[in-house]
């Protein structure tokens, strides 16, 4: 909130914003930290824009109690929300159409990460991804923290949009989600991006050299990969 006020031209101390925030009862109790087992595998990290995308589903409902299924697609490096599509149900073909639309506008990513939901492991979607030369990374069952960027995005989507709005239909929800996505990408600063918006960070990161990435089979995690030879340190007089 302090970052938004500063961007709007308001001169105010961060501590004052925090005090007012608490006095108005707006402070959110932090979630208890999740303890990760020692030695747990850490999935591959995105090293540049369009290196790794992640997609997943989050659920909500209309005022009449109809369940809504929301497909989220995010760039893990820039944190940009690439798609937010809502419907009462999704098939793998519909997921593929969303990907086709985004790839047509942005180009294909190197990899895409997801859980093992039926829509993401479908045979037809897998063939299309292979034809587009998009690698797949599936998190291990029961370990959602391996898809941490999607989980983080969902928590913000839930707190800032889903819990604040009343949806009358899937079409109404789509309009509100599109508005929130525009705000999230273009006007919402992120502390992890140095209080820049995802669009600003993506623009500033263009032209940077892409870090090399050694291809590994989809089922291998960093802790399972063989260690490379250490470079010898050469000392000169």
C-alpha positions in Angstrom: 0.0 0.0 0.0 2.9 2.4 0.8 4.4 1.7 -2.6 1.0 2.4 -4.3 0.8 5.8 -2.5 4.3 6.7 -3.4 3.6 5.9 -7.1 0.5 8.1 -6.9 2.7 11.0 -5.7 1.8 11.0 -2.0 4.6 11.7 0.5 4.0 9.6 3.6 6.1 7.6 6.0 5.9 3.8 5.7 5.4 3.4 9.5 2.5 5.8 9.4 0.8 3.8 6.6 1.4 0.6 8.7 -0.1 2.3 11.8 -3.2 3.6 10.0 -3.6 0.2 8.3 -3.7 -1.5 11.7 -6.0 1.1 13.3 -8.6 0.5 10.5 -8.4 -3.2 11.1 -7.0 -3.9 7.6 -4.0 -5.9 8.8 -4.0 -9.5 7.7 -2.7 -12.1 10.1 0.3 -13.7 8.5 0.0 -17.4 7.7 2.0 -19.8 9.7 5.1 -20.8 7.9 5.0 -24.2 6.3 7.8 -26.5 7.4 9.4 -28.2 4.5 11.1 -31.6 5.1 14.8 -31.5 5.1 16.2 -32.7 1.8 13.0 -32.0 -0.2 13.5 -31.5 -3.9 13.5 -27.9 -5.2 12.1 -27.5 -8.7 13.9 -25.7 -11.5 13.9 -21.9 -11.2 13.1 -19.5 -14.1 16.1 -17.5 -15.2 14.6 -15.1 -17.7 11.3 -14.1 -19.2 9.4 -16.9 -20.9 11.8 -19.5 -19.5 9.2 -21.1 -17.3 5.4 -20.6 -17.2 3.1 -22.1 -14.6 -0.6 -22.8 -14.8 -3.1 -24.1 -12.4 -6.8 -23.8 -11.3 -8.4 -21.8 -8.5 -12.1 -22.1 -7.6 -14.8 -19.7 -6.6 -18.6 -19.5 -7.0 -21.4 -17.2 -8.1 -23.9 -15.6 -5.8 -26.3 -18.4 -6.8 -23.7 -21.0 -5.6 -22.5 -22.2 -9.1 -18.9 -23.3 -9.0 -16.5 -21.3 -11.1 -13.2 -22.7 -12.3 -10.5 -20.2 -13.0 -7.4 -21.1 -15.1 -4.3 -19.0 -14.2 -1.2 -18.8 -16.4 1.8 -16.9 -15.0 5.4 -16.2 -16.1 7.5 -17.3 -13.1 10.4 -14.8 -13.9 8.5 -11.6 -14.5 5.4 -12.5 -12.4 3.2 -11.4 -15.2 -0.3 -12.9 -15.3 -0.5 -14.2 -18.9 -4.1 -15.4 -18.7 -7.1 -15.5 -16.4 -9.9 -17.5 -17.9 -13.1 -18.5 -16.0 -15.7 -21.1 -16.8 -18.0 -23.5 -15.0 -15.8 -26.4 -16.3 -12.6 -26.9 -18.4 -11.3 -29.6 -20.6 -7.8 -30.2 -21.9 -8.8 -28.9 -25.3 -10.0 -25.6 -23.7 -6.7 -25.3 -21.8 -4.9 -25.8 -25.0 -6.8 -23.0 -26.7 -5.8 -20.6 -23.9 -2.2 -21.6 -24.4 -2.5 -21.2 -28.1 -3.8 -17.7 -27.8 -1.0 -16.7 -25.4 1.8 -18.4 -27.4 0.5 -16.7 -30.6 0.9 -13.3 -28.9 4.0 -13.9 -26.9 5.9 -16.8 -28.3 6.4 -20.2 -26.6 8.1 -20.7 -23.2 10.9 -23.1 -22.7 9.0 -25.0 -20.1 5.6 -25.1 -18.4 5.0 -26.2 -14.9 1.8 -27.7 -13.4 0.4 -30.3 -11.0 -0.9 -33.6 -12.2 -4.5 -32.5 -12.9 -6.3 -34.4 -15.6 -6.5 -31.3 -17.8 -2.7 -30.9 -17.7 -1.6 -34.5 -18.3 -4.1 -35.2 -21.1 -2.6 -36.9 -24.2 -3.8 -34.4 -26.7 -2.3 -31.5 -24.7 1.0 -33.3 -24.3 1.3 -33.9 -28.1 0.6 -30.2 -28.8 3.2 -29.1 -26.2 5.8 -31.4 -27.7 5.1 -30.0 -31.2 5.6 -26.5 -29.9 8.9 -27.7 -28.3 7.6 -26.7 -24.8 9.1 -28.9 -22.1 6.8 -30.0 -19.2 7.6 -30.0 -15.5 5.1 -31.8 -13.2 5.3 -31.2 -9.5 5.3 -34.3 -7.2 1.8 -35.3 -5.9 1.0 -33.7 -2.5 3.7 -31.1 -2.7 2.0 -27.8 -3.8 5.0 -25.8 -2.6 6.9 -27.1 -5.6 4.6 -24.8 -7.6 5.2 -21.8 -5.3 4.7 -19.1 -7.9 1.2 -20.3 -8.8 0.4 -20.6 -5.1 1.6 -17.1 -4.4 -0.3 -15.7 -7.3 -3.5 -17.5 -6.1 -3.2 -16.0 -2.6 -3.1 -12.5 -4.0 -5.9 -13.2 -6.5 -8.0 -14.6 -3.6 -7.3 -11.7 -1.2 -7.5 -8.8 -3.6 -10.2 -9.9 -6.0 -12.1 -13.1 -5.3 -12.8 -12.3 -1.7 -13.7 -8.7 -2.6 -16.2 -9.3 -5.4 -19.6 -10.9 -5.9 -20.0 -12.8 -9.2 -23.4 -13.2 -10.8 -22.2 -15.4 -13.7 -19.1 -16.7 -15.3 -19.2 -13.8 -17.9 -19.5 -11.3 -15.1 -16.6 -12.9 -13.3 -14.5 -12.8 -16.5 -15.0 -9.0 -16.8 -13.9 -8.4 -13.2 -11.0 -10.7 -13.5 -9.8 -9.0 -16.7 -9.9 -5.6 -14.8 -7.9 -7.0 -11.9 -5.4 -8.7 -14.2 -4.7 -5.3 -15.9 -4.2 -3.7 -12.4 -2.0 -6.6 -11.3 0.3 -6.4 -14.3 0.5 -2.7 -14.9 -0.1 -0.9 -11.6 0.5 -3.2 -8.7 4.1 -3.0 -7.4 5.8 -6.2 -6.1 8.3 -6.2 -3.3 10.1 -9.2 -4.9 10.6 -7.1 -8.0 12.0 -4.1 -6.2 8.5 -2.5 -6.0 8.2 -2.5 -9.7 5.1 -3.8 -11.5 5.4 -7.1 -13.5 5.1 -5.1 -16.8 7.8 -2.7 -15.7 10.1 -5.5 -14.6 9.5 -7.4 -17.9 10.3 -4.2 -19.9 13.5 -3.6 -18.0 14.7 -7.2 -18.2 14.5 -7.2 -22.0 17.8 -7.5 -23.8 19.5 -9.2 -20.9 21.5 -12.3 -21.9 19.7 -15.5 -21.3 21.4 -17.7 -18.7 22.3 -21.2 -20.1 20.2 -24.0 -19.0 21.2 -27.7 -19.1 18.3 -29.8 -20.3 17.3 -32.7 -18.0 14.6 -35.3 -18.3 11.2 -34.0 -16.9 11.2 -36.5 -14.0 14.6 -35.3 -12.7 14.8 -32.7 -9.9 17.9 -30.6 -9.1 18.8 -32.8 -6.1 18.8 -35.9 -8.4 21.1 -34.4 -11.1 24.8 -35.6 -11.2 27.3 -32.9 -10.1 29.5 -31.4 -12.8 33.2 -31.2 -12.5 34.5 -28.3 -10.4 36.5 -25.7 -12.2 40.1 -25.4 -11.1 41.1 -22.1 -9.7 44.2 -20.9 -11.5 46.5 -18.6 -9.5 48.9 -16.3 -11.3 51.9 -14.4 -9.7 
